């Protein structure tokens, strides 16, 4: 079951599980999309089926205008939006909260967690934009040494924002537990995950298992 959600300035869709485990997940979108992205909708449905309360939501830059990319000078506001969404889901009865996102949304979520380690118990980062396409000399890893939150990365082997080998090397900079799920032949849009979102939910449950005694 899912419903349109708008509260405290946060806008999106809330997916309620039939058999809740007490875990919550907030998911946000990439630079050219919003909370209605097919990838987010598929992931949210799969995680809700696995017992998570899931909020897929718009970052502040997308709430301010319906189209167009985020402005680099206002990225801190987007990170504040991540914190706000995670904090709100904690008030909905979740014992544990996880946070994640696609591309830009995942990057801002990871940066927010590095700044505020209590943000989430673990992260789900889908198509992390390791560097601009064709520019591996411009890595987006400056904050990795300050990263303390466990994270599962899901990445296509044909993603132009970073090869699997580049991403594996970058993960060595993170002093937290990480795992990489490589999706063969998939690009940045990860259409394979849209078709089979249960793959991501299953991998995340293995990476960060449900609490003992939870419903599922």
C-alpha positions as CSV (number, residue, x, y, z in Angstrom):
1,X,0.0,0.0,0.0
2,X,1.3,3.4,-0.9
3,X,0.1,7.0,-0.5
4,X,1.0,10.5,-1.5
5,X,2.9,12.0,1.4
6,X,3.5,15.7,2.2
7,X,4.5,16.8,5.7
8,X,6.9,19.4,7.1
9,X,7.8,20.5,3.6
10,X,8.8,16.9,2.6
11,X,7.0,15.6,-0.5
12,X,6.9,12.1,-2.0
13,X,5.2,8.8,-1.7
14,X,5.0,6.6,1.4
15,X,5.0,2.8,1.0
16,X,3.5,0.9,4.0
17,X,4.5,-2.7,4.4
18,X,1.8,-5.4,5.0
19,X,4.1,-7.0,7.6
20,X,6.3,-4.3,9.1
21,X,9.7,-5.2,10.5
22,X,10.2,-1.8,12.3
23,X,12.8,-0.7,9.7
24,X,12.4,2.4,7.5
25,X,14.1,3.5,4.3
26,X,14.2,6.9,2.7
27,X,15.1,7.0,-1.0
28,X,15.7,10.0,-3.2
29,X,16.3,10.7,-6.9
30,X,19.0,11.8,-9.3
31,X,19.8,15.2,-10.7
32,X,17.4,14.9,-13.6
33,X,14.5,13.2,-11.9
34,X,12.2,13.3,-8.9
35,X,10.5,10.9,-6.5
36,X,8.3,9.5,-9.3
37,X,11.3,7.9,-11.1
38,X,10.6,4.3,-12.1
39,X,13.8,3.1,-10.4
40,X,12.7,4.6,-7.1
41,X,9.2,3.3,-7.4
42,X,10.4,-0.2,-8.2
43,X,12.9,-0.2,-5.3
44,X,10.3,1.2,-2.9
45,X,7.8,-1.5,-3.7
46,X,10.3,-4.2,-3.3
47,X,11.6,-3.0,0.0
48,X,8.0,-2.5,1.3
49,X,7.3,-6.1,0.3
50,X,10.3,-7.1,2.4
51,X,8.8,-5.2,5.4
52,X,10.4,-1.8,5.3
53,X,8.4,1.4,5.6
54,X,9.7,3.4,2.6
55,X,9.5,7.1,1.8
56,X,10.6,8.1,-1.7
57,X,10.9,11.9,-1.7
58,X,12.0,15.0,-3.5
59,X,15.2,16.8,-2.6
60,X,14.8,20.5,-1.9
61,X,16.1,21.6,-5.4
62,X,13.3,19.6,-7.0
63,X,10.7,21.0,-4.7
64,X,11.8,24.5,-5.7
65,X,11.4,23.8,-9.5
66,X,10.0,20.9,-11.4
67,X,12.8,20.6,-14.0
68,X,16.5,21.4,-14.3
69,X,19.6,20.2,-12.5
70,X,20.6,21.1,-8.9
71,X,22.8,24.1,-8.3
72,X,26.2,23.1,-6.8
73,X,26.2,26.1,-4.5
74,X,23.0,24.8,-2.9
75,X,24.0,21.2,-2.4
76,X,24.1,21.7,1.4
77,X,20.4,22.5,1.3
78,X,19.8,19.2,-0.4
79,X,21.8,17.4,2.2
80,X,19.7,19.1,4.9
81,X,16.7,17.7,3.1
82,X,18.1,14.2,3.4
83,X,18.5,14.7,7.2
84,X,14.9,16.0,7.4
85,X,13.5,13.1,5.6
86,X,15.3,10.5,7.7
87,X,14.3,12.3,10.9
88,X,10.7,12.4,9.8
89,X,10.6,8.6,9.1
90,X,12.0,8.0,12.6
91,X,8.8,9.6,13.9
92,X,6.6,7.1,12.0
93,X,7.5,4.2,14.4
94,X,10.7,2.9,12.8
95,X,13.2,1.4,15.1
96,X,16.0,1.6,12.5
97,X,16.2,4.0,9.5
98,X,18.2,3.5,6.4
99,X,18.9,6.1,3.7
100,X,19.7,5.9,0.0
101,X,19.3,7.3,-3.4
102,X,20.1,7.2,-7.1
103,X,23.1,9.0,-8.5
104,X,23.1,12.7,-7.2
105,X,20.6,11.7,-4.5
106,X,22.8,8.9,-3.3
107,X,25.9,11.1,-3.3
108,X,24.2,13.8,-1.2
109,X,22.8,11.1,1.1
110,X,26.3,9.8,1.6
111,X,27.8,13.2,2.2
112,X,25.0,14.0,4.7
113,X,25.8,10.7,6.6
114,X,29.5,11.6,6.6
115,X,28.5,14.9,8.2
116,X,26.0,13.4,10.6
117,X,26.8,9.7,11.3
118,X,23.5,9.3,13.3
119,X,21.5,10.0,10.1
120,X,21.0,6.3,9.3
121,X,22.1,2.8,10.3
122,X,23.2,2.0,6.8
123,X,23.1,3.4,3.3
124,X,21.8,2.1,-0.1
125,X,23.7,3.9,-2.9
126,X,22.5,3.2,-6.4
127,X,24.7,4.2,-9.4
128,X,27.0,6.4,-7.2
129,X,28.4,9.1,-9.5
130,X,32.1,8.5,-8.8
131,X,33.2,11.1,-11.4
132,X,31.7,13.0,-14.4
133,X,31.5,10.8,-17.5
134,X,34.8,10.6,-19.2
135,X,36.6,12.5,-16.4
136,X,38.1,10.0,-14.0
137,X,40.6,12.7,-13.0
138,X,37.8,14.5,-11.2
139,X,36.8,11.9,-8.5
140,X,34.0,12.8,-6.1
141,X,35.6,11.1,-3.1
142,X,37.0,13.9,-1.0
143,X,34.7,13.1,1.9
144,X,35.2,9.3,1.8
145,X,37.8,9.2,4.7
146,X,35.2,10.8,7.0
147,X,32.6,8.2,6.1
148,X,31.5,6.0,9.0
149,X,28.2,4.5,7.9
150,X,28.0,1.0,6.4
151,X,26.9,1.2,2.8
152,X,25.8,-1.2,0.0
153,X,26.6,0.1,-3.5
154,X,24.6,-1.1,-6.5
155,X,26.4,-0.3,-9.8
156,X,26.2,-1.2,-13.4
157,X,29.2,-2.6,-15.2
158,X,28.5,-0.2,-18.1
159,X,28.0,3.0,-15.9
160,X,29.9,5.9,-17.5
161,X,30.1,7.7,-14.1
162,X,32.6,5.1,-12.8
163,X,33.8,1.6,-13.7
164,X,33.5,-1.3,-11.3
165,X,37.3,-1.3,-10.9
166,X,37.3,2.5,-10.1
167,X,34.5,2.1,-7.6
168,X,36.2,-0.9,-5.8
169,X,39.4,1.1,-5.5
170,X,37.5,4.1,-4.1
171,X,35.7,2.0,-1.5
172,X,39.1,1.4,0.1
173,X,39.1,5.0,1.2
174,X,35.9,4.5,3.3
175,X,36.6,3.5,6.9
176,X,33.2,1.8,7.2
177,X,31.9,-1.6,6.1
178,X,31.0,-1.5,2.4
179,X,29.8,-4.0,-0.2
180,X,29.4,-3.7,-4.0
181,X,26.7,-5.4,-6.0
182,X,27.7,-5.2,-9.7
183,X,24.9,-5.5,-12.2
184,X,26.2,-7.0,-15.5
185,X,25.9,-4.8,-18.7
186,X,23.7,-2.2,-16.8
187,X,24.2,1.5,-17.3
188,X,23.6,4.5,-15.0
189,X,19.8,4.1,-15.2
190,X,20.0,0.5,-13.9
191,X,17.0,-0.7,-15.9
192,X,17.9,-4.3,-14.8
193,X,17.0,-3.3,-11.2
194,X,13.8,-1.7,-12.4
195,X,12.8,-5.0,-13.8
196,X,14.0,-7.1,-10.9
197,X,14.1,-4.8,-7.8
198,X,13.9,-7.7,-5.4
199,X,17.6,-8.2,-6.2
200,X,18.4,-5.0,-4.4
201,X,16.2,-5.7,-1.4
202,X,17.6,-9.2,-1.0
203,X,21.2,-7.9,-1.2
204,X,20.5,-5.2,1.3
205,X,18.9,-7.6,3.8
206,X,22.0,-9.8,3.5
207,X,24.3,-6.8,4.0
208,X,22.3,-5.5,7.0
209,X,20.1,-8.3,8.3
210,X,16.7,-7.7,10.0
211,X,16.5,-7.5,13.7
212,X,15.9,-10.7,15.6
213,X,12.2,-11.1,16.3
214,X,11.1,-8.8,13.5
215,X,8.0,-9.8,11.5
216,X,9.9,-11.1,8.4
